[in-house]
Amino acid sequence: MSQPLQRPIRLFVADSSPISSQLLAEALARDSGIDLLGFSSDPVEVLRCIRVSYLDVVLVSARMEEEPNRGLVLLQQLRTERPGLKAVVLLDSSKPGSVVQAFRSGASGIFCRSTAIPLLCKCIAAVHKGQIWANSEELGFVLSALAADVPSQLDSKRLIPLSSREKQVVHCLVEGLTNREIAETLAISQHTVKNYVFKIFDKLGVSNRVELVFQVLSKPSYVSAIQATSLQERAPLPPRTRSFRPATVSELARA
């Protein structure tokens, strides 16, 4: 039986200026997996357009109208009106404060302007699938902030219901692996991985990957339990290579 065609991701772009919004939108629209619904740098217009559009992901710059955090304020308003809206925040730099504030404002992923455009398409696709997009250093900033501000709500005994395989999946999630990479690592299907992730979230009382990683890493007993789980079944991931360096978001804006 043939697989059903996957619908393109409906995206709205809200960058820091009219020209950068247009250039970025045009670049992303070239990706066959993205259906561009519109673009703007005016927060009022962004709100108006998104209110009448049925979109999947919004890409919003933290800096708008010459204010460093105007886009984050806009995102908070969007999330209030559309709680299920998934967002990627475009940052000028991955400074700890900027990263943490972006996630606190409701971002599911962050993307630095110095990074290549093709990787932004992958970021948008990952966020659309319900994943968190951040590198290990950026995730470390978030975990440090959570550890300082938020008391842990879980008891160490909550790990007991996890099976050995579920602990292996948790280990992979902590390492930042995608569902596809977890499936390859543990030699199981992506569908099975999704089922494990849902069960783990339910058992540990968390709702997303960032919260899960925080809960695990903030408790030594959790870390010990995960590390004690045998990972002998894991196979090495295939090496990743890149033969060229595509244009970055910043370079595109200067074109």
ZAMAR-826428 format. One line per field, with one value per residue (C-alpha): x, y, z; residue number from 1; residue in one letter. Coordinates in steps of 0.5 Angstrom, whole numbers, padded with zeros to 4 digits, always signed. Layout:
BEGIN
u = (X,...)
v = (Y,...)
w = (Z,...)
i = (NUM,...)
aa = (A,...)
***
This chain:
BEGIN
u = (+0000,+0003,+0004,-0001,+0002,+0005,+0002,+0006,+0008,+0003,+0008,+0008,+0014,+0015,+0022,+0025,+0024,+0020,+0026,+0029,+0022,+0021,+0027,+0027,+0020,+0022,+0028,+0023,+0018,+0023,+0022,+0017,+0015,+0013,+0007,+0008,+0002,+0005,+0010,+0010,+0015,+0009,+0006,-0001,-0001,+0002,-0003,-0009,-0006,-0005,-0012,-0015,-0010,-0010,-0003,+0002,+0008,+0010,+0017,+0018,+0024,+0026,+0028,+0022,+0021,+0028,+0026,+0030,+0024,+0018,+0018,+0017,+0012,+0008,+0009,+0006,+0000,+0000,+0000,-0005,-0010,-0007,-0005,-0003,+0001,+0008,+0013,+0021,+0024,+0030,+0035,+0041,+0046,+0045,+0046,+0044,+0039,+0036,+0035,+0032,+0027,+0025,+0023,+0019,+0015,+0013,+0018,+0019,+0025,+0030,+0035,+0041,+0042,+0049,+0046,+0045,+0038,+0037,+0038,+0032,+0028,+0029,+0028,+0021,+0020,+0022,+0018,+0012,+0013,+0012,+0020,+0024,+0030,+0036,+0043,+0046,+0049,+0043,+0039,+0044,+0042,+0035,+0036,+0040,+0035,+0030,+0034,+0035,+0027,+0023,+0022,+0022,+0015,+0017,+0019,+0025,+0020,+0017,+0022,+0021,+0015,+0019,+0021,+0029,+0027,+0023,+0030,+0034,+0029,+0030,+0037,+0037,+0032,+0037,+0042,+0038,+0036,+0030,+0025,+0028,+0035,+0032,+0029,+0036,+0040,+0035,+0033,+0026,+0020,+0019,+0012,+0014,+0019,+0013,+0009,+0015,+0015,+0008,+0008,+0014,+0011,+0005,+0009,+0013,+0008,+0011,+0009,+0015,+0022,+0025,+0021,+0023,+0030,+0030,+0027,+0032,+0038,+0036,+0035,+0042,+0037,+0034,+0041,+0044,+0038,+0038,+0046,+0045,+0040,+0044,+0045,+0049,+0043,+0045,+0048,+0053,+0049,+0052,+0057,+0054,+0058,+0057,+0060,+0058,+0057,+0050,+0048,+0046,+0040,+0044,+0048,+0041,+0038,+0045,+0044)
v = (+0000,+0007,+0012,+0018,+0024,+0029,+0036,+0042,+0045,+0052,+0057,+0065,+0069,+0075,+0078,+0084,+0088,+0088,+0087,+0081,+0078,+0078,+0075,+0070,+0068,+0067,+0063,+0058,+0058,+0054,+0048,+0044,+0042,+0049,+0052,+0060,+0063,+0070,+0075,+0081,+0085,+0089,+0086,+0088,+0086,+0079,+0078,+0080,+0075,+0069,+0070,+0069,+0063,+0056,+0055,+0050,+0054,+0061,+0064,+0070,+0074,+0076,+0083,+0087,+0094,+0096,+0093,+0087,+0083,+0085,+0079,+0075,+0079,+0078,+0071,+0071,+0074,+0069,+0063,+0066,+0067,+0060,+0055,+0050,+0054,+0052,+0057,+0058,+0064,+0067,+0070,+0075,+0070,+0064,+0068,+0064,+0070,+0070,+0063,+0062,+0068,+0065,+0058,+0062,+0066,+0059,+0057,+0050,+0051,+0057,+0059,+0063,+0068,+0065,+0058,+0056,+0057,+0049,+0047,+0052,+0048,+0042,+0046,+0048,+0041,+0038,+0043,+0042,+0034,+0036,+0036,+0041,+0044,+0047,+0045,+0042,+0048,+0052,+0046,+0047,+0054,+0052,+0047,+0051,+0056,+0051,+0048,+0055,+0057,+0051,+0046,+0039,+0036,+0029,+0024,+0019,+0013,+0015,+0012,+0005,+0004,+0005,-0001,-0002,+0000,+0006,+0008,+0007,+0012,+0017,+0016,+0018,+0023,+0026,+0026,+0030,+0025,+0025,+0020,+0017,+0017,+0013,+0008,+0007,+0007,+0002,-0002,-0001,+0003,+0010,+0009,+0005,+0010,+0015,+0010,+0010,+0017,+0018,+0013,+0016,+0023,+0020,+0016,+0022,+0027,+0031,+0034,+0035,+0034,+0040,+0038,+0031,+0033,+0038,+0033,+0027,+0031,+0035,+0029,+0025,+0019,+0019,+0020,+0014,+0010,+0012,+0010,+0004,+0001,-0003,+0000,-0005,-0006,+0001,+0002,+0008,+0013,+0014,+0020,+0026,+0030,+0037,+0038,+0045,+0051,+0054,+0061,+0063,+0067,+0074,+0073,+0072,+0079,+0082,+0080)
w = (+0000,-0002,+0004,+0004,+0001,+0007,+0007,+0007,+0013,+0013,+0016,+0017,+0018,+0022,+0022,+0024,+0018,+0012,+0007,+0012,+0012,+0005,+0003,+0009,+0007,-0001,+0001,+0006,+0000,-0004,+0000,-0002,+0005,+0007,+0005,+0006,+0008,+0009,+0012,+0016,+0021,+0024,+0030,+0029,+0022,+0024,+0030,+0025,+0019,+0024,+0027,+0021,+0018,+0020,+0020,+0023,+0025,+0026,+0025,+0029,+0031,+0038,+0035,+0032,+0031,+0034,+0040,+0043,+0046,+0042,+0038,+0044,+0047,+0041,+0041,+0048,+0046,+0040,+0045,+0049,+0043,+0040,+0046,+0041,+0036,+0035,+0034,+0032,+0035,+0031,+0035,+0033,+0038,+0043,+0049,+0055,+0057,+0050,+0049,+0056,+0055,+0048,+0051,+0057,+0052,+0048,+0043,+0041,+0038,+0037,+0031,+0031,+0025,+0024,+0022,+0015,+0011,+0010,+0017,+0019,+0014,+0019,+0025,+0023,+0021,+0027,+0031,+0027,+0029,+0036,+0038,+0041,+0037,+0041,+0041,+0047,+0050,+0049,+0052,+0058,+0059,+0059,+0064,+0069,+0069,+0071,+0076,+0079,+0079,+0079,+0084,+0082,+0082,+0082,+0087,+0085,+0086,+0079,+0075,+0078,+0073,+0067,+0063,+0061,+0054,+0056,+0060,+0054,+0050,+0056,+0055,+0048,+0049,+0054,+0049,+0044,+0039,+0034,+0034,+0027,+0031,+0037,+0032,+0028,+0035,+0038,+0032,+0033,+0028,+0029,+0031,+0037,+0039,+0039,+0043,+0048,+0048,+0050,+0055,+0058,+0059,+0062,+0067,+0069,+0069,+0064,+0057,+0053,+0052,+0055,+0061,+0061,+0060,+0066,+0071,+0069,+0070,+0076,+0080,+0081,+0083,+0076,+0072,+0076,+0074,+0067,+0067,+0070,+0064,+0059,+0052,+0049,+0044,+0041,+0034,+0033,+0029,+0021,+0021,+0018,+0013,+0009,+0003,+0002,+0007,+0005,+0006,+0013,+0015,+0016,+0010,+0006,+0010,+0007,+0000)
i = (1,2,3,4,5,6,7,8,9,10,11,12,13,14,15,16,17,18,19,20,21,22,23,24,25,26,27,28,29,30,31,32,33,34,35,36,37,38,39,40,41,42,43,44,45,46,47,48,49,50,51,52,53,54,55,56,57,58,59,60,61,62,63,64,65,66,67,68,69,70,71,72,73,74,75,76,77,78,79,80,81,82,83,84,85,86,87,88,89,90,91,92,93,94,95,96,97,98,99,100,101,102,103,104,105,106,107,108,109,110,111,112,113,114,115,116,117,118,119,120,121,122,123,124,125,126,127,128,129,130,131,132,133,134,135,136,137,138,139,140,141,142,143,144,145,146,147,148,149,150,151,152,153,154,155,156,157,158,159,160,161,162,163,164,165,166,167,168,169,170,171,172,173,174,175,176,177,178,179,180,181,182,183,184,185,186,187,188,189,190,191,192,193,194,195,196,197,198,199,200,201,202,203,204,205,206,207,208,209,210,211,212,213,214,215,216,217,218,219,220,221,222,223,224,225,226,227,228,229,230,231,232,233,234,235,236,237,238,239,240,241,242,243,244,245,246,247,248,249,250,251,252,253,254,255)
aa = (M,S,Q,P,L,Q,R,P,I,R,L,F,V,A,D,S,S,P,I,S,S,Q,L,L,A,E,A,L,A,R,D,S,G,I,D,L,L,G,F,S,S,D,P,V,E,V,L,R,C,I,R,V,S,Y,L,D,V,V,L,V,S,A,R,M,E,E,E,P,N,R,G,L,V,L,L,Q,Q,L,R,T,E,R,P,G,L,K,A,V,V,L,L,D,S,S,K,P,G,S,V,V,Q,A,F,R,S,G,A,S,G,I,F,C,R,S,T,A,I,P,L,L,C,K,C,I,A,A,V,H,K,G,Q,I,W,A,N,S,E,E,L,G,F,V,L,S,A,L,A,A,D,V,P,S,Q,L,D,S,K,R,L,I,P,L,S,S,R,E,K,Q,V,V,H,C,L,V,E,G,L,T,N,R,E,I,A,E,T,L,A,I,S,Q,H,T,V,K,N,Y,V,F,K,I,F,D,K,L,G,V,S,N,R,V,E,L,V,F,Q,V,L,S,K,P,S,Y,V,S,A,I,Q,A,T,S,L,Q,E,R,A,P,L,P,P,R,T,R,S,F,R,P,A,T,V,S,E,L,A,R,A)
***
